[in-house]
């Protein structure tokens, strides 16, 4: 079959045939647990870590699915094996794992079908970020704030992201080409939209917001491991926007793009205002660890 495959509620089917009920809680209430993964050379990056975070999120919302982590891993590997073969040599995939509670209580019938479980892949949209490796990413602090932990815990990886949507629209309106840097209600740095934040200061090493206040990013953990191998210390503490402006370098980490250099916040340059040497060392080490040149791949497949 020359069409990508997907998995939906116990069945492997052509991606084009996947459908979701309009009464699913994922639509009605936005209650979808989501994991976004990627491949390097056709191999899924840190699948076990993503499945562990998925399991933790399902426990938080008290939803049980019939698929065990090992079953989900087998399905993911099967889909990637088939779908990656449809790509040009050297290209890679994104992989989404979505779980919702199923039929919304407001529309539930006698047979709501239980939780919805979907896995699918897509060619990574390198065009969205490939230039950022060279030019850097601009951040803007918008009026929208991060969702407080009293609403849902930061460890919950979910698709309820209206605040990201609003924050990014506000950031783009304030400075075209930027993305949002979200603060908590006390004015401390939390995350960018869909990315963790790290800063580097000479003599201090890498500094992160406290991990219990932000999503436990899989790529953040990978970056921390690379930093440790480089002999750089990592500390966690509350950070203000002024801390970022005083940093020598600032980075974003997330699964599709791995690591991006931040060059400004609210129009004020970080360091020299250009991607720095620590970023280069980190992204080169990351490339070595996964067996391909992350930046070169993004440039090559930015325009499929």
FENZI-V755135 format. One record per backbone hydrogen bond with DSSP energy under -0.5 kcal/mol. CO is the residue of the C=O (numbers start at 1). NH is the residue of the N-H. If there is no record, write none. Layout:
co=CO nh=NH
co=CO nh=NH
This chain:
co=4 nh=15
co=6 nh=13
co=7 nh=119
co=8 nh=11
co=11 nh=8
co=11 nh=13
co=13 nh=6
co=14 nh=17
co=15 nh=18
co=21 nh=24
co=23 nh=104
co=24 nh=27
co=24 nh=28
co=25 nh=29
co=25 nh=30
co=25 nh=31
co=30 nh=32
co=31 nh=101
co=32 nh=159
co=33 nh=99
co=35 nh=37
co=35 nh=97
co=37 nh=95
co=38 nh=45
co=40 nh=43
co=43 nh=40
co=44 nh=46
co=44 nh=47
co=46 nh=50
co=47 nh=51
co=48 nh=52
co=49 nh=53
co=50 nh=54
co=51 nh=55
co=52 nh=56
co=53 nh=57
co=54 nh=58
co=55 nh=59
co=56 nh=60
co=57 nh=61
co=58 nh=62
co=58 nh=63
co=59 nh=62
co=68 nh=72
co=69 nh=73
co=70 nh=74
co=71 nh=75
co=72 nh=76
co=73 nh=77
co=74 nh=78
co=75 nh=79
co=76 nh=80
co=77 nh=81
co=78 nh=82
co=79 nh=83
co=80 nh=84
co=81 nh=85
co=83 nh=86
co=84 nh=87
co=88 nh=91
co=92 nh=124
co=93 nh=39
co=94 nh=122
co=95 nh=37
co=96 nh=120
co=97 nh=35
co=98 nh=118
co=99 nh=33
co=100 nh=116
co=102 nh=25
co=104 nh=107
co=104 nh=108
co=112 nh=103
co=116 nh=100
co=117 nh=9
co=118 nh=98
co=119 nh=7
co=120 nh=96
co=122 nh=94
co=124 nh=126
co=125 nh=128
co=126 nh=129
co=126 nh=130
co=129 nh=132
co=129 nh=133
co=130 nh=133
co=131 nh=134
co=131 nh=135
co=132 nh=136
co=137 nh=263
co=137 nh=264
co=138 nh=179
co=139 nh=266
co=139 nh=267
co=140 nh=142
co=140 nh=181
co=148 nh=151
co=148 nh=152
co=153 nh=156
co=155 nh=157
co=156 nh=158
co=157 nh=34
co=159 nh=161
co=161 nh=165
co=162 nh=166
co=163 nh=167
co=164 nh=168
co=165 nh=169
co=166 nh=170
co=167 nh=171
co=168 nh=172
co=169 nh=173
co=170 nh=174
co=171 nh=175
co=175 nh=178
co=177 nh=138
co=179 nh=140
co=180 nh=182
co=180 nh=193
co=182 nh=190
co=182 nh=191
co=183 nh=146
co=184 nh=187
co=188 nh=184
co=190 nh=197
co=191 nh=182
co=192 nh=195
co=195 nh=192
co=196 nh=253
co=197 nh=209
co=198 nh=251
co=199 nh=207
co=200 nh=248
co=200 nh=249
co=201 nh=204
co=201 nh=205
co=205 nh=201
co=206 nh=235
co=207 nh=199
co=208 nh=237
co=210 nh=213
co=211 nh=214
co=215 nh=217
co=217 nh=221
co=218 nh=222
co=219 nh=223
co=220 nh=224
co=221 nh=225
co=222 nh=226
co=223 nh=227
co=224 nh=228
co=225 nh=229
co=226 nh=230
co=227 nh=232
co=228 nh=231
co=233 nh=206
co=235 nh=208
co=239 nh=189
co=240 nh=243
co=240 nh=244
co=241 nh=245
co=242 nh=246
co=244 nh=247
co=247 nh=271
co=249 nh=200
co=250 nh=262
co=251 nh=198
co=252 nh=260
co=253 nh=196
co=254 nh=258
co=257 nh=259
co=258 nh=254
co=260 nh=252
co=261 nh=137
co=262 nh=250
co=263 nh=270
co=264 nh=139
co=265 nh=268
co=268 nh=265
co=269 nh=271
co=270 nh=273
co=276 nh=280
co=277 nh=281
co=278 nh=282
co=279 nh=283
co=280 nh=284
co=281 nh=285
co=282 nh=286
co=283 nh=287
co=284 nh=288
co=285 nh=289
co=286 nh=290
co=287 nh=291
co=287 nh=292
co=292 nh=294
co=293 nh=297
co=294 nh=298
co=295 nh=299
co=296 nh=300
co=297 nh=301
co=299 nh=302
co=302 nh=304
